[in-house]
């Protein structure tokens, strides 16, 4: 069986029921298929997928997913559909959230509207961001693992005659990749941008709360969110810096095992060139408040950091 025939789309009614998750979370539904769980070690050059192979399967998956979405277009709630386009922005955001949460697999397209609203430089962006936060946490992101891109799947396996790839599995893999891309877009276009460019303290604090909530709840984007929060310890606005420290403390209360990771991020900020005195003070206060645990390397690491700061202070006075 050739590569094209292995991935030929099913016809008729069979095509419309590739994915029917019902009330189940999509990633729980996907786990029932052993093939879905397959991945490759992309750190091993011998197992890494060539870019042209990934592009080939992504093209097939895009068409399969498009057909899957079209086959569900007739089941749209017309009243709810109209609500996503009319009314106040607040009403539209609420309607879009309901549409996605009701059928996340086939209506992910309307999330682009929420992403656009979150990027808008207006009072509506925090509302859209909160709606997106809720969707990611309650509907779209697994709470026990990171998302997997199509390039991390064992695509070469299905280039042989011994194995064939189910269209359902390919669509699920592609769908997971879409979520990963949209989540990364949200982190960069709203959270990072708000924390870096906004002149409003309230918007920065709102973004910090969302970053903290995501950091504590899901592994996806963990390093990025942690970095966003730690950097705000150096914010010139006292309330924003305090909010960042508060989110870090809340994270450690829930995930004490992250203490060394968080401390390392803060220590890296401490050693950053041209760090302001206020930022340095905020970092030292936070590190001093850590509850140290025996048997870890954190105490000695902190001592080294303090000695380094002492040496820098002495050298500046000379």
Protein Blocks (a to p, Z undefined) as FASTA:
>chain_A
ZZklmmgccehjllmmmpagkjacfklmmmmpmklmpccdfkbmklpccfklmmmmmmmm
mmmmmmmmmmmmmmpcfklmmmmmgcjfklmmmmmmmmmmmmmmlmmmmmmmmmmmmmpc
cfklmmmmmmmmmmmmmmmpcckbccddfklpcfklmmpfkbccdfklmmmmmmmmmmmm
mmmmmmmmmmmmmmmmpcbfklmmmmmmmmmmmmmmpmghklmmmmmmmmmmmpfblklm
mmmmmmmmmmmmmmmmlmmmmmmmmmmmmmpghiafklmmmmmmmmmmpccdehiaklmm
mmmmmmmmmmmmmmmmZZ
